[in-house]
């Protein structure tokens, strides 16, 4: 091999193509409830949050009548 062949670098052929932007966001969080449990420390339901991206599941104790704003705060504070 000659010296020029060793240091030869390849050039890209064609133009680079950007990835397409998805029209709908990726859904990797799944939220569900386990309800009608025995009352323990004033909690009778469990909020289950499954994160498929990181393969993690979170269980958060709550009550059945919890409003959505409080559920959002529970989610933010515990995850």
MDTraj code that builds the backbone (N, CA, C; nanometers):
import mdtraj as md
import numpy as np

residues = "UNK UNK UNK UNK UNK UNK UNK UNK UNK UNK UNK UNK UNK UNK UNK UNK UNK UNK UNK UNK UNK UNK UNK UNK UNK UNK UNK UNK UNK UNK UNK UNK UNK UNK UNK UNK UNK UNK UNK UNK UNK UNK UNK UNK UNK UNK UNK UNK UNK UNK UNK UNK UNK UNK UNK UNK UNK UNK UNK UNK UNK UNK UNK UNK UNK UNK UNK UNK UNK UNK UNK UNK UNK UNK UNK UNK UNK UNK UNK".split()
xyz = np.array([
    [0.0841, -0.1188, 0.0000],
    [0.0000, 0.0000, 0.0000],
    [0.0876, 0.1237, 0.0000],
    [0.0451, 0.2181, -0.0754],
    [0.1190, 0.3436, -0.0752],
    [0.0713, 0.4330, 0.0385],
    [0.1445, 0.5367, 0.0654],
    [0.1116, 0.6280, 0.1754],
    [-0.0212, 0.6986, 0.1521],
    [-0.0556, 0.7299, 0.0301],
    [-0.1811, 0.7990, -0.0002],
    [-0.3020, 0.7091, 0.0251],
    [-0.2899, 0.5790, 0.0014],
    [-0.4015, 0.4878, 0.0205],
    [-0.4322, 0.4676, 0.1688],
    [-0.3322, 0.4733, 0.2562],
    [-0.3542, 0.4560, 0.3994],
    [-0.4334, 0.5725, 0.4588],
    [-0.4068, 0.6942, 0.4136],
    [-0.4687, 0.8131, 0.4705],
    [-0.5930, 0.8561, 0.3935],
    [-0.6395, 0.7743, 0.3057],
    [-0.7555, 0.8098, 0.2241],
    [-0.8824, 0.8099, 0.3100],
    [-0.9594, 0.9152, 0.3021],
    [-1.0877, 0.9220, 0.3721],
    [-1.1999, 0.9196, 0.2692],
    [-1.3093, 0.8571, 0.3076],
    [-1.4219, 0.8475, 0.2154],
    [-1.5110, 0.9698, 0.2295],
    [-1.5701, 1.0110, 0.1210],
    [-1.6639, 1.1222, 0.1239],
    [-1.8048, 1.0659, 0.1205],
    [-1.8974, 1.1409, 0.1774],
    [-2.0359, 1.0986, 0.1783],
    [-2.0950, 1.1110, 0.0387],
    [-2.1728, 1.0143, 0.0018],
    [-2.2386, 1.0217, -0.1282],
    [-2.3845, 1.0582, -0.1061],
    [-2.4309, 1.1616, -0.1696],
    [-2.5691, 1.2039, -0.1551],
    [-2.5863, 1.2996, -0.0380],
    [-2.7098, 1.3454, -0.0217],
    [-2.7404, 1.4407, 0.0847],
    [-2.7856, 1.3669, 0.2098],
    [-2.7625, 1.4290, 0.3260],
    [-2.8118, 1.3734, 0.4505],
    [-2.9609, 1.4024, 0.4624],
    [-3.0348, 1.3060, 0.5133],
    [-3.1792, 1.3207, 0.5260],
    [-3.2148, 1.3283, 0.6733],
    [-3.2910, 1.4310, 0.7116],
    [-3.3354, 1.4451, 0.8506],
    [-3.4486, 1.3472, 0.8769],
    [-3.4609, 1.3044, 1.0031],
    [-3.5692, 1.2155, 1.0406],
    [-3.7017, 1.2895, 1.0352],
    [-3.8066, 1.2162, 1.0038],
    [-3.9396, 1.2766, 0.9993],
    [-3.9882, 1.3047, 1.1406],
    [-4.0629, 1.4127, 1.1565],
    [-4.1227, 1.4473, 1.2848],
    [-4.2522, 1.3694, 1.2976],
    [-4.2688, 1.3013, 1.4111],
    [-4.3890, 1.2225, 1.4318],
    [-4.5092, 1.3140, 1.4487],
    [-4.6215, 1.2754, 1.3897],
    [-4.7420, 1.3574, 1.4018],
    [-4.8071, 1.3412, 1.5378],
    [-4.7968, 1.2253, 1.5980],
    [-4.8545, 1.2076, 1.7306],
    [-4.7407, 1.1741, 1.8262],
    [-4.7447, 1.2325, 1.9466],
    [-4.6336, 1.2102, 2.0398],
    [-4.6251, 1.0639, 2.0838],
    [-4.5059, 1.0223, 2.1137],
    [-4.4851, 0.8851, 2.1614],
    [-4.5487, 0.8702, 2.2987],
    [-4.6199, 0.7642, 2.3182],
    [-4.6831, 0.7407, 2.4478],
    [-4.6060, 0.6296, 2.5163],
    [-4.5361, 0.6675, 2.6196],
    [-4.4600, 0.5676, 2.6929],
    [-4.5022, 0.5588, 2.8384],
    [-4.5971, 0.6423, 2.8827],
    [-4.6501, 0.6338, 3.0184],
    [-4.7897, 0.5743, 3.0146],
    [-4.8128, 0.4762, 3.0988],
    [-4.9449, 0.4164, 3.1132],
    [-4.9857, 0.4350, 3.2589],
    [-5.1061, 0.4884, 3.2811],
    [-5.1545, 0.5157, 3.4162],
    [-5.2828, 0.4376, 3.4378],
    [-5.2936, 0.3735, 3.5533],
    [-5.4142, 0.2985, 3.5875],
    [-5.4322, 0.3022, 3.7387],
    [-5.5472, 0.2550, 3.7855],
    [-5.5772, 0.2546, 3.9276],
    [-5.6101, 0.1135, 3.9744],
    [-5.5740, 0.0852, 4.0981],
    [-5.6229, -0.0331, 4.1688],
    [-5.7121, 0.0237, 4.2790],
    [-5.8420, -0.0063, 4.2720],
    [-5.9381, 0.0573, 4.3629],
    [-6.0105, -0.0461, 4.4474],
    [-6.0915, 0.0038, 4.5402],
    [-6.1740, -0.0777, 4.6301],
    [-6.0881, -0.1636, 4.7224],
    [-5.9759, -0.1088, 4.7682],
    [-5.8899, -0.1806, 4.8612],
    [-5.9340, -0.1527, 5.0042],
    [-5.8830, -0.2288, 5.0972],
    [-5.9110, -0.2035, 5.2380],
    [-5.8484, -0.0696, 5.2776],
    [-5.9163, 0.0025, 5.3651],
    [-5.8688, 0.1327, 5.4095],
    [-5.7495, 0.1147, 5.5035],
    [-5.6331, 0.1631, 5.4626],
    [-5.5111, 0.1557, 5.5426],
    [-5.4492, 0.2948, 5.5408],
    [-5.4333, 0.3534, 5.6603],
    [-5.3777, 0.4874, 5.6758],
    [-5.4516, 0.5863, 5.5843],
    [-5.5831, 0.5768, 5.5832],
    [-5.6734, 0.6618, 5.5049],
    [-5.6485, 0.6540, 5.3543],
    [-5.5933, 0.5471, 5.3050],
    [-5.5706, 0.5255, 5.1619],
    [-5.6427, 0.3981, 5.1208],
    [-5.7188, 0.4033, 5.0107],
    [-5.7902, 0.2841, 4.9657],
    [-5.7768, 0.2592, 4.8157],
    [-5.6797, 0.3249, 4.7531],
    [-5.6554, 0.3041, 4.6106],
    [-5.5065, 0.3195, 4.5835],
    [-5.4633, 0.2651, 4.4723],
    [-5.3230, 0.2762, 4.4319],
    [-5.3188, 0.3284, 4.2887],
    [-5.2414, 0.4340, 4.2680],
    [-5.2157, 0.4873, 4.1350],
    [-5.0945, 0.4131, 4.0802],
    [-5.1126, 0.3461, 3.9669],
    [-5.0046, 0.2683, 3.9056],
    [-4.9579, 0.3422, 3.7806],
    [-4.8302, 0.3762, 3.7766],
    [-4.7725, 0.4454, 3.6614],
    [-4.6643, 0.3558, 3.6025],
    [-4.6829, 0.3165, 3.4774],
    [-4.5867, 0.2302, 3.4082],
    [-4.5138, 0.3132, 3.3030],
    [-4.3832, 0.3212, 3.3148],
    [-4.3003, 0.3931, 3.2194],
    [-4.2347, 0.2903, 3.1276],
    [-4.2877, 0.2776, 3.0070],
    [-4.2365, 0.1761, 2.9137],
    [-4.1002, 0.2127, 2.8573],
    [-4.0670, 0.3417, 2.8557],
    [-3.9379, 0.3843, 2.8027],
    [-3.8236, 0.3365, 2.8920],
    [-3.8386, 0.3552, 3.0243],
    [-3.7350, 0.3160, 3.1185],
    [-3.7627, 0.1822, 3.1852],
    [-3.8742, 0.1176, 3.1496],
    [-3.9134, -0.0126, 3.2037],
    [-3.9206, -0.0091, 3.3563],
    [-3.9982, 0.0893, 3.4069],
    [-4.0164, 0.1062, 3.5504],
    [-4.1648, 0.1183, 3.5811],
    [-4.2045, 0.0723, 3.7001],
    [-4.3423, 0.0846, 3.7460],
    [-4.3404, 0.1515, 3.8828],
    [-4.4293, 0.2479, 3.9016],
    [-4.4411, 0.3194, 4.0286],
    [-4.5794, 0.2940, 4.0862],
    [-4.5874, 0.2689, 4.2160],
    [-4.7136, 0.2491, 4.2856],
    [-4.7262, 0.3606, 4.3891],
    [-4.8355, 0.4384, 4.3809],
    [-4.8556, 0.5519, 4.4692],
    [-4.9886, 0.5335, 4.5412],
    [-4.9842, 0.5298, 4.6748],
    [-5.1064, 0.5140, 4.7540],
    [-5.1865, 0.6438, 4.7521],
    [-5.3190, 0.6319, 4.7328],
    [-5.4072, 0.7475, 4.7284],
    [-5.5475, 0.7057, 4.7713],
    [-5.6430, 0.7954, 4.7584],
    [-5.7822, 0.7631, 4.7901],
    [-5.8651, 0.7658, 4.6628],
    [-5.9828, 0.7038, 4.6684],
    [-6.0679, 0.6954, 4.5500],
    [-6.1171, 0.8301, 4.5015],
    [-6.1485, 0.9199, 4.5914],
    [-6.2083, 1.0479, 4.5519],
    [-6.1087, 1.1581, 4.5222],
    [-5.9851, 1.1265, 4.4974],
    [-5.8817, 1.2274, 4.4746],
    [-5.9053, 1.2992, 4.3419],
    [-5.8970, 1.4317, 4.3457],
    [-5.9145, 1.5114, 4.2245],
    [-5.7907, 1.5019, 4.1355],
    [-5.8086, 1.5340, 4.0095],
    [-5.7012, 1.5197, 3.9109],
    [-5.5815, 1.6098, 3.9439],
    [-5.6061, 1.7275, 4.0011],
    [-5.4953, 1.8164, 4.0360],
    [-5.4054, 1.7529, 4.1421],
    [-5.4674, 1.6900, 4.2405],
    [-5.3879, 1.6241, 4.3456],
    [-5.3154, 1.5018, 4.2900],
    [-5.3791, 1.4289, 4.1971],
    [-5.3111, 1.3146, 4.1339],
    [-5.1887, 1.3609, 4.0555],
    [-5.2007, 1.4740, 3.9885],
    [-5.0865, 1.5283, 3.9139],
    [-4.9738, 1.5656, 4.0086],
    [-5.0079, 1.6246, 4.1257],
    [-4.9056, 1.6575, 4.2249],
    [-4.8423, 1.5320, 4.2830],
    [-4.9228, 1.4297, 4.3101],
    [-4.8686, 1.3025, 4.3604],
    [-4.7705, 1.2429, 4.2605],
    [-4.8079, 1.2459, 4.1335],
    [-4.7224, 1.1934, 4.0281],
    [-4.5901, 1.2701, 4.0236],
    [-4.5990, 1.4025, 4.0258],
    [-4.4786, 1.4863, 4.0179],
    [-4.3890, 1.4653, 4.1387],
    [-4.4474, 1.4567, 4.2583],
    [-4.3682, 1.4449, 4.3807],
    [-4.3068, 1.3073, 4.4017],
    [-4.3690, 1.2031, 4.3482],
    [-4.3237, 1.0662, 4.3748],
    [-4.2446, 1.0030, 4.2614],
    [-4.2380, 1.0685, 4.1495],
    [-4.1655, 1.0080, 4.0359],
    [-4.0518, 1.0974, 3.9944],
])
top = md.Topology()
chain = top.add_chain()
for i, resn in enumerate(residues, 1):
    res = top.add_residue(resn, chain, resSeq=i)
    for name in ("N", "CA", "C"):
        top.add_atom(name, md.element.get_by_symbol(name[0]), res)
traj = md.Trajectory(xyz[None], top)
